[in-house]
Every structure is written in structure tokens, then in C-alpha cells.
Amino acid sequence: MSRKSSIFAAVVALSVVSFRMAAAQGSATQTVTCEVQKINVVSVAGTPSLVITAAVPGSQPTQVSDATSTYAVTTNVVNSKLTVE
């Protein structure tokens, strides 16, 4: 064998041994900690205006609505409460 062939054979043999050693290392256990911040976003489109009148005694209050306005709630929190004043 020529000198170049011997060097090439040695490099190939070392590569195979290195690859087998890397593949035989097994597995590892990792601990990953992740924190998600609370998100609470309320957006209102339009200008909501509701006039609530007094109920007639013995009757349910008159319902009011505003079909020109909309709202959206985005949250990743469970058991939360939205209070409007």
C-alpha cells in the first residue's frame, strides 16, 4: 500500500470508531423550566351606550342591548371574572 492509501485507511478507521463511540453514548436527562405570563386583554369596538331603566315592581327588568358595538376577550387564565362599571 502506498503512503496516501495508508493515511486514508487510518482516517476512515478513526472516523468509524469515533462515529460508533458517539452513537453508543446513550441518552441524557434534561430539565427544562418554562413560565408563561398571564394574558388578559379586552378590546371594545364602537361606543357602547346602554340606558338601564328601573323595573316595574314585580316584573323582570327591561332588557337592553347595543348591536353597534362588539368586544373581544383574550386570556390564558382560567376562572377569571370581567367586571364592567
ZAZA-748610 format. One record per residue (C-alpha): residue in one letter; x, y, z. Coordinates in steps of 0.25 Angstrom, whole numbers, plus 5000, padded with zeros to 4 digits. Layout:
BEGIN
aXYZ ...
This chain:
BEGIN
m500050005000 s500550144997 r500650245008 k499450325003 s498550195004 s499050165018 i498750305023 f497350305016 a497150165023 a497550215036 v496650335035 v495450245031 a495750155042 l495750265053 s494450325047 v493750195048 v494250175063 s493850325066 f492450305060 r492250175068 m492650245081 a491750365078 a490550275075 a490850185087 q490750295097 g489350265100 s488350375106 a488350485115 t487250545124 q486950695123 t486150785132 v485450905125 t484751005132 c483651095125 e482851205130 v481651265123 q481251405127 k479751435129 i479051505117 n477751575120 v477351675108 v475951735106 s475751815093 v474451895090 a474051935076 g472952045075 t472452135086 p471552055095 s470452125102 l469352055110 v468252125117 i467752035128 t466352075134 a465652045147 a464851915146 v463351915149 p463151855163 g462851705162 s463451695148 q464851665142 p465651785137 t465551825123 q466651765115 v467651865108 s468651835096 d469551905087 a469651845073 t470651945068 s471851915078 t472651785079 y473651735089 a474751625089 v475451565101 t476751495100 t477251415112 n478051295116 v477551305131 v476451205136 n475351245146 s475551395143 k474451505144 l474151625136 t473551745143 v472951865136 e472651995143 
